[in-house]
Amino acid sequence: MESFLSAVLGELASRSINFFISKSSKPTTVLQVGVEGSLQRALFRAQVIVDEAAGRHIKNQAMLRQLDMLRDAIYRGSYILDSFRYKPQDEEEGGGTDQIVSRSLLLSRLNSFKGICGGSPNKRKLLVLDQQLQESLDNLSSVLHDVKETAVFLMSYPRLYSQPYSVQLMLDNCMFGRQTETQAVFSFLLHTQPHGSKELEILPIVGPAKVGKSTFVAHVCMNERVRDNFSEILFLRDHDLATYAADLSTFREGCETEHRNHKSNSNKDRGLLVIVDLAGDINEDAWNMLYSSCKQRMPSSSKILVTSRSDKIIKFGTTRALDLKYLSDEEFWYFFKNLTFGSMDPKMHPRLAHVAMEIAKMLRGCFVGANAYARMLRDNFDIHFWCKVLAFLRENIQKHVSKFGAHPFDLIKQNRPIHVGRMATPFEECVRYCGHDSSSQEEVPKIRLLDVIYGSVKAFGELEVLVWRSRIPPYYSYVVSLEIRELRTRAAKRKRSIRNEITPC
């Protein structure tokens, strides 16, 4: 046993050393010292463990919870570290200027404030950030200490067939996060029922709109172990279950066949995986008819995943429901930062990184908004443009909260209309109405929403525009209906009045 542990620790140490050597070979602009440097090194160590775990098939639930705690600590530590690096003395980018204090100036001011009692709000902000850095370091160090045994026994778990879909370098080509939830669904789908059981197992997956339920399920179904375990994977996307509940043949006609297993002649003995995507509240009578039909005509090894925004489906599950939530602020910033900067180091662009942090806070965890804005910012990698977008977005939010009592992105999640202006053409306003998801087979508009609002695209009247096209399964495109109209104040030709009214309403 001792020789086994020594071998495992030796391999882990070797991997860690190679990791740090590869990191240290990259050029850096700032020497990392003190608490900041210690936190950065702790984040490196934690990331080594998380990356290694992502490549292995782990069934132990306690270990999965520990790894989830470690990921949370990484996100919080990265968020505090970036807040410390990119926080300006005066947040002037929203007031008509893009002057942002660099990180070096921030550090020099922090040093000058040490040992002085009392002080200005800026001084107190810096001291609070310094305290948060230390607290984040202490928290991450504590979690790392708790997972020491996890890091050792991690090497005993088998590797996955290939590099996991969720840890590819390009985040816009993969599903971000959801590692714990993914393992929970794998355990459900690959679990074998006791012999003689006639009940079909059902796992409800609930969550608010645009939280990523369809993407999550599609990601799970891409896994080779899941595909090998079922003869077919069927999707039922129509919320009117009664249409397909009469018999299995009608049900199959209403489903999309996502996958059919052709590997062996024994597929007939394997069960089917049925995914039911409910758009609204569940019709209990229709559901009972559908379930009864499936139970009578499908092998007992078949399983059902049902997704919905409503908690009403929970009572139909045979196992504990999976509740998907929006990412925390720290997770969302980690996601948005990588989408926006890609292979570029944000530390090389501190002014842009600060503006990106402010934009991320305003997106309220919206995945579609994150992808759309990240692409727009990447295409216009200029501090002046980024600051104009931030100021425009901030004013739009303030107008909505003041006039309607709600954040515009909260209204978007509820598929309710919002009113915005046009930065490129301030004499026009844009009203966003309902949106919908389009499958990869449907034709989508060529005009992008953000090009209409922030760019120079000339459009007028009612039209449909593309918000974002997903590059991962199920490859949805997100389309919204707009109406672009002139402001009433223009007809009066009161220039001063116009200037006061061109902001989003």
N, C-alpha and C positions, 0 to 999 in steps of 0.2 A: 504493500500500500504506500509506504514511504517513497519507494522508487517511482511509483506512478505519479504521486503528487509532485515530486521533484521534476519529473519530465514535463508535467503540465505547466508548472510554474516557470520552467526554463523556456518553454515555447512561448508562453504569454509575455515573459520579459523580453524575449527576442523580438516579438511583434511590436511591443511598445517602443523598444529602442529604435527599430527601423522606422516606425511612425515618426518619432521625434526627430530623427536624422533627416527624413524627407521634409518635415516642416521647417527645420532650421536652415535647410538649403535654400529656402525661398527668401528673396530680398525683403527686408522690412525697413520702414522709414523711421520708426521710433523704438528706442531701447526700452523694453518692458521691465520695469523695476517696481519694487514695493508691492502693495496690495493688488494693484492692477495686473502686474506680471504674475503674481501668485495665482490670481483667479484665472488668468489666461492658461497657465500651465495645468491647473486643475480641470479646466474645460477640455483641454487636449486629452488628459488621462481618461476622463469620463467618456469622451467621444470614442476612444479606442475600444472600450468595453461595449458601448452601444452598437458600434459598427460590427464588432465580432458577433454579438448576439443576433443581429439582423440577418446574418448568413447561416444561422443554425435553426434546426427544428426543435423548439423548446416546448414541452408539454407541462412542466411544473408550474402551477398557477402562482405559487409564492414567489418563484423566481421572476415570473412575468410581471408581477406587481412591483417587485424591487426594481426591475429595469424600467418600468413606467415611472417610478419615483425618480430614478436617475435622469431620464429624459426631461422630466419636468424641471429638475434642478438645472439641467443644461440650458433650457430655454430661459429660465429666470436669470441665471447667471449671465448669459449672452445679452439679454435685454438690459440689465443693469450696467454691464460693461459698455454697451453701445450708447446708453444714455449718458454715461460719464464721458465718453469720448466725444460725442457729437453735440452735447448740450451747449447752446450759445449763451452768452451773458445777457443779451437782449434779443428777444424773439421778434425781430423787426421784419421778417420776410412776409408777414401778414399785413404789414402796414405800408406797403408800397415800395419797400427796398429789399434787396436780397443780401444785405450785409450779415454775415454769420461769423461768429468768433470761432477761430480754429481751435483744435484740441490743444495745441501747444500753449496758446494764450490762456486757455482754461486751466491747464496745469500750473502755469506760472502764477495766476491769480490765486489758485488754491494754496500754493506754497506761501504766498505773501500774506494770506489771511491767518495762517497758523499762529497760535499764541496770542491772538487779539480777541478780547472779550467783546460781546455784542456784535453789532455790525449791520450792514445793509441786507435787504432781501436776497440780493445776488450771492452775498457771502453765505447766508444761511442755506440757500439752495445748494451751493457747492459743498458745504459741510454735510448736508443731508445726503448728497450723492456719495461722498466719501464714506459715510457711515453705512449706506446701503451696499457699497462695494464690500466692506468688511463682513457685513451680515451675510451677503450672498456667498462669499468665500467660505465662511464658517459653515453655512448650510450645505454647500457642495462637498466640502471636506468631510462633513459628518456622513453624508450619503455614500461617498466613496469608501469610507471606513466600513459602513454597514454591508457593502456589496463585495468585500474582499473575497469571501468564500464563493460568492456567485461567479466572480471572475475566474476563480480556480476551476470550479466544476463546469464552467461554460464549455470548456474544450472537450468534455466527454459527450456532448450532444452531437448528433450527426449533422452534417452540412446539408443544406437544401440542394435541390437538383442543379440550380444555377443561381447566379447572383439575384437576390430578391428584386422584384419589380419596384418595391417601395424605396430602394436605396440607390437608385441611379443618380448620376451626377446632375442631370438636368431635371429640375423639379417641375418644369412645365410639361415634361413627358412622363410623369409618374404621379402616383397618389402619395400625398404627403401625410405622414403620421398614421394614426389608427392601428399601431402595431398590436396593442393589447386586444382591441376589438377584433382584429383579423384573426389572431390566435384563438379567440373564443369561438368564432364562427367555424374555423377549421376543426376544432375539437367537436363541435356539434355535427358537422357534415361527415367527418371521418369516423365518428363513433358508431359501433355496431350494436344494434338492438338485441336484447335477449331473444333466443330462439322461440318462435311461436307467438310473438307479439303481432297483433293485428292493427294496432293504432299507428297512424303516420305521425312522425315527429314534426313539430312546427316551431320555428323560431321567429318571433316578431322582432322587427327592427324599426324603431320609432325615432323621430327627430323632426325639428322644424324645417320649413321650406329652405331649399338651397344649402342644406348642411352637408350634402354629398352622399345621400343614401344610395342613389342609383350608381354613382361612381364606385362607392364602397363595395356594393354587391358585384358589380362587373369585375372589379379587381380580384375579389375572392374567386370568382368563376374562371379567371384566367389561370389559376394555379393548376399545375399538372396533376397533383395528387387528387384534387377535387374532380377534375375531368376523368381521371382513370377510375374513380370510384362510382360513377354513374353512367348509365347507358346513354342518357340524353339530358340536356339542360334546356328547359323550356321557360320562356318569359311570357307572362300574361300582363300586358300593360293597360288593358281596358278596365276601368273601374266598375263597369256594369257586369258583374260576375254572373248574373242570372242568364245572360245571353249564352254562356258557355258551360253552364252547370248541368244541363240536361243529360248529356252523355259525353263519354271521353273523346269520341271522334270529333264532335263539335268543339270540345275544349281544345283539342290539338289544332284545329283550324284557326282558332282565335289566338293561338300562341305563336311566338317566334322561336324557332329552334336555334338556340345559341351554340349548341355543341352536340355532335352525335359521335359516339365512341365506336370505331370500326376495328378495334385491335384484335378482338377474339370473337368466336362464335358463342361464348358464354354470356354475352351482353344481355341476353334476354332474361337472365337471372338477376341482373343488377337492377337497382332501383332507378327512378327518375328524380331529378332535382327540379322542382317547380318554384319559380320566383314570381310572386304576385305583387305588382306595384299598384297600390291603391291611391288614387288621386284625391279622394275625399273621405268622408266618414264611411264606415263599413255597413253594408246591408246584411244584417245577421242571417236572414232567411236565405239570401243568395249564397252567403259564405257556407252555411250548413249544407246546402245542396251541392256546392262545389266540392266540399270536403268529403261528403258521402260518396260522390261519384269517383273521386280520386282513390278513396279507400277501397272501393269495390273492384276497381279495374287496374290499379297499379300494384306492383310488388310491395310487400311490407317494408322493404329496405328503402323505399322512396322517402324523400324529405321535402319540406316546404319552407321557403323563406318568404315572409310577407312584410312589405315595407309600407309605412304610412306616416302621415303627420299626426294622426289621431292616436291617443292612448287607448282607444276602445278595442284595438286589436290585441292588446296584451292578454286579455282573458282567454283568447283562443289558442295561446301558445302552450306547448307541452314542456317548455323549459323557460328559464328566466329570460325576459325580453332584453334586447340590446338597445340602449338609449344613446344615440349619437348627439353630441352637443357641438356647438361652435367652438373653434379654437380659442384658447385663452389669449390675452393681449401679447404675452411673451411668445407663445407658439406662432401666432399670426405674424408678428414682426419677423421672426426667424424665416418663415415661409415667404413673406413679401420681400424681404431683403435679398434672399437668394434668387427669387424670380426677377427682381429689378436689376441687380448688379451682375448676375450670372458668374462668369469666371473672373470678373474684376474684383479687386480687393476694396471694400468700402473704406478702409482706413486711408486709402490713397485719395479719396474724395470726401473728406469729412463734411463739407458744406452740403453736398448732395445727399449724404447719408442722413444728416439731420432733417432735411426737408422730407426725405422718404419716410422717416420715422413719424413725422407729423401727419403725412398723408395716410400712412397705415393706421394710425389711431382713428382717423375719421371714417375708415371703410367699415368699421364695426364687424370685423370677422367675415366679410362677404367674399367668398371664393371667386365668384364671377368678377366682382369689382377689382379684386387683387390682380387677377390675370389680365384684365383689360387695362388697368392703369399701369401695371408693370411693363406691358408691351409699349404703351404710349410713351412712358418715361425713357425706356431703352432706345426708342426711335428718335428721341429728342434729348440727347444727353447734354443738356445745357442748363446751367444754374438759373438763368433768367427765366427760361420757360418753366422749369420746375416750380420756381417761386410764384409765378403767375397762376399756375394750376392750383397750388396750395392756397393762395389768397382767394381765388375764385371758388374753390371747394369750401373753404372755411366760411365765406360770406353766404354761400348758398345754404349751408347747414344752419347758420344763425338765423337766416330769414325763415326757414321752415320751422325751427323750434319756436321762434317768436310768434309766427302767424298760425301754425297748425298744431303746435305743442308736441311735435314728433320729429325725430331725426329722419332725413330723407331715405337713408339706407334701411331703416326699420320699415318705412312704408314700402320700399321696393321688395323686401322680403315677404310682405303681405300682398304683393302684386297690386298695390294701389297707386294711383296717379301721383306724380310729383311735378312741380314747376321749376324749371331752371332757365337761366339765360344762355346767351351764346357769347363766349369770350371773343371769338373772331368777328362776329357781327352783332355788336351790342344793341342795335336798334331792333333786334328780333328776340323773341323768347321761344323756348322749346318746352312743350308739355309732353312728358312721358306717360303713356297709358299702360295697358297691360302688356305683359311679356309672356313668351311661351318657349318651350324646348322643341327643337327640331331634330329629327334623327339624321344620321349620316347620309341617308338616301335622299333626303329632301333638299331641294334647291334653296339656298339662303341668299339674302341681299348682299350686294357687294359693298355698300356704304357702311362704314363703322360708326357706332354711336358717338364715340369720343372724338372722331374726326368732325362730326357735325357740331358738337358743343365747343370743342377747344381748337379745332383746326379751321381750315379755309374752305371746306366743302360747301358748295352753294346748293342749298335745298330750301324748298318752301312748300307749305301745305301739309297734307297727311302722307306719311310714308312709313315703311318698315325698314329698320336698320339692324345690322348685326352688332351685338354687344361683344361676343367672344365665341370662338369655336374651340372646343376642347380637343386636345391631342391625345387623350387617353380614353379607353372604353368607359361608357358606351358611345363616345364621340358625339355628344350632343352639341348643337349650336344654339346659342341663346339670342333670341330675336325679340325686339320690342317695337311697339307702334308709337309713332311720334306725330305731333302736330307743331309745325313751325309757323309762327305768325308775327306780324308787326306789332310793336307796342303802340298803344293808343296815343301816347304822348307825342309820337313822331308827327302825326297829322297836324298837330297844333304848332309844330316847328318852334317849340320853346326849348332852346338848346340847353339852358341851365337845368330845366325840369327834366329833360331827357337824361342828362348825366346822373341825376339822382335816382333814375328809375331803371337803369340798364342792368342793375345787379339782379341776381336770381330772386324770384319771389317765392 
